[in-house]
Amino acid sequence: MHHIYHTEGIILGSKNFGESGRYYSIFTRNLGMVYASAQGVRKMSSKLRFILQDFACVKIDLVQGKDFWRVTSASKGNILERLSKNPETFAVVSNIANLLKRLLAGIEPNETLFIDLINGLSVLETAQKEEDLRNIEAVIVLRILNNLGYIGGNEMLQSLVKSPFEPNLIFKASKSRKEVLRQINKALKETHL
């Protein structure tokens, strides 16, 4: 009998397989990046059909099989429900999800990054202006890269990567946006991905 892992996760993307199955890229709190499958999830009668949506924050139960993970059950979290409602916000979340899928390889827990991401996406969910969306995206990406060790000891950026993720942090980011983007581009170039 296989062990069932209970954890929280954000579904970063999915693709169909077979007649009614789906593969999911899930960034979890306790396991890191997990690629899992769910059988029958596209059937009209499936209970998981409306829970396992892209960019949803879910409480999920996973079983590790011989070659891949399987989703056994899931329930919606009460956060990040409005992310996909606004097209501009959706585009930002999609960019962040693609970056995470590119940078995170395999099962390696990173709870700090998970919490940072949840807090950042919560702030993003409430943003109204286009400029705020761009600044929040820059700070989230900067913090992802910092958590993964790609941002060095730049004194100017320490307040953006170390302080709690709150709306007033976005105001600080707007003042140093050029430097933030320069550091992000430098770090992404150094990843060679």
C-alpha positions in Angstrom: 0.0 0.0 0.0 1.3 3.4 -0.9 1.6 6.4 1.4 -0.9 9.3 0.8 0.7 12.7 1.0 -1.6 15.5 2.2 -0.5 19.0 1.2 -1.5 22.4 -0.2 -0.6 23.3 -3.8 -1.0 25.7 -6.7 -1.8 24.2 -10.0 0.6 25.8 -12.5 -0.8 24.1 -15.6 -2.3 21.0 -17.0 -2.7 19.1 -20.2 -5.0 16.4 -21.4 -4.1 12.7 -21.9 -6.1 9.8 -22.9 -9.9 9.9 -23.1 -10.6 11.7 -19.8 -7.3 12.1 -17.9 -5.2 15.1 -17.2 -1.6 15.7 -16.2 -1.0 18.5 -13.7 2.1 20.6 -12.8 1.5 21.4 -9.1 3.8 23.4 -6.9 3.2 22.1 -3.4 4.1 23.3 0.1 5.6 20.1 1.4 6.9 18.4 -1.8 8.0 21.1 -4.1 7.1 20.7 -7.8 5.1 17.6 -8.5 3.8 16.3 -11.9 0.7 14.2 -11.2 -2.1 12.6 -13.2 -5.8 12.4 -12.5 -7.9 9.7 -14.3 -11.4 10.5 -15.4 -11.2 14.2 -14.3 -12.6 15.5 -17.6 -15.8 13.4 -17.4 -19.0 15.3 -16.6 -19.5 13.2 -13.6 -16.1 13.8 -12.0 -16.1 15.5 -8.6 -12.6 16.8 -9.2 -13.5 18.5 -12.5 -14.1 21.9 -11.1 -11.6 21.8 -8.3 -8.5 20.9 -10.4 -8.4 24.1 -12.5 -5.3 25.9 -13.7 -4.0 28.5 -11.2 -6.2 27.1 -8.4 -4.9 26.9 -4.8 -6.0 23.5 -3.6 -5.6 21.1 -0.7 -4.6 17.9 -2.4 -3.9 14.2 -1.6 -1.2 12.6 -3.7 0.1 9.0 -4.0 3.5 8.3 -5.5 3.4 5.5 -8.0 6.3 3.7 -9.6 6.7 6.2 -12.4 4.6 9.2 -11.5 2.3 10.8 -8.9 -1.5 10.4 -8.9 -4.1 12.8 -7.5 -6.5 10.9 -5.2 -8.6 13.7 -3.9 -8.6 17.5 -3.7 -10.6 20.4 -2.2 -10.5 24.1 -3.0 -8.7 26.5 -0.8 -10.4 29.7 0.1 -7.7 31.9 -1.4 -6.8 33.0 -4.9 -10.2 32.4 -6.3 -10.4 35.6 -8.4 -7.0 35.3 -10.2 -8.3 34.0 -13.4 -11.3 36.4 -13.6 -9.3 39.4 -14.8 -7.5 39.0 -18.2 -4.6 41.2 -17.2 -4.1 39.4 -13.9 -4.5 36.0 -15.7 -1.6 37.0 -18.0 0.7 37.8 -15.1 -0.1 34.6 -13.3 0.5 32.6 -16.5 3.9 34.2 -16.9 4.8 33.4 -13.2 3.6 29.8 -13.6 5.7 29.3 -16.8 8.7 30.7 -15.0 8.2 28.3 -12.0 7.8 25.3 -14.3 11.0 26.3 -16.0 13.0 26.8 -12.8 11.7 24.2 -10.4 12.9 20.7 -11.2 11.7 17.6 -9.3 10.6 17.1 -5.8 12.5 19.5 -3.5 10.4 21.2 -0.8 10.7 25.0 -0.6 8.1 26.1 1.9 9.5 29.7 2.0 9.0 30.1 -1.8 5.5 28.6 -1.5 4.4 31.0 1.2 6.0 33.9 -0.7 4.2 32.9 -3.8 0.8 32.7 -2.0 1.3 36.1 -0.4 2.4 37.6 -3.7 -0.6 36.2 -5.6 -2.9 37.4 -2.9 -1.6 41.0 -3.4 -1.8 40.5 -7.1 -5.4 39.4 -6.9 -6.4 42.8 -5.4 -4.4 45.0 -7.7 -6.4 47.4 -9.9 -4.0 49.4 -12.0 -1.8 48.1 -14.9 1.3 49.7 -13.3 0.6 47.9 -10.0 0.3 44.5 -11.9 3.7 45.0 -13.5 5.3 46.0 -10.2 3.8 43.1 -8.3 4.9 40.7 -11.1 8.5 42.1 -10.9 8.6 41.6 -7.1 7.1 38.1 -7.2 9.7 37.1 -9.9 12.5 38.8 -7.9 11.5 36.8 -4.8 11.3 33.5 -6.7 14.8 34.0 -8.0 16.0 35.1 -4.6 14.5 31.9 -2.9 16.2 29.8 -5.5 19.6 31.5 -4.9 19.9 33.5 -8.2 19.9 37.0 -6.6 23.1 37.9 -4.7 23.6 40.3 -1.9 22.4 43.5 -3.6 21.8 45.9 -0.7 19.2 47.9 -2.6 17.0 44.9 -3.2 17.2 43.4 0.2 14.1 45.3 1.4 12.1 43.8 -1.5 13.1 40.2 -1.0 13.3 40.0 2.8 10.3 42.1 4.1 6.8 40.6 4.3 4.9 40.7 1.0 2.4 43.5 1.5 0.8 46.1 -0.7 3.2 48.9 0.5 6.1 46.8 -0.8 4.8 47.5 -4.4 5.3 51.2 -3.8 8.9 50.6 -2.9 9.3 48.4 -6.0 8.0 51.2 -8.3 10.8 53.5 -7.1 13.5 51.0 -8.0 11.8 49.3 -11.0 14.8 49.6 -13.4 17.2 48.0 -11.0 14.7 45.3 -10.1 14.3 44.4 -13.8 18.0 44.6 -14.5 18.6 42.1 -11.6 15.8 39.8 -12.8 17.2 39.8 -16.4 20.7 39.1 -15.2 19.6 36.2 -12.9 17.4 34.7 -15.7 20.4 34.9 -18.1 22.6 33.1 -15.5 20.1 30.2 -15.1 20.9 29.1 -18.7 17.3 27.8 -19.0 
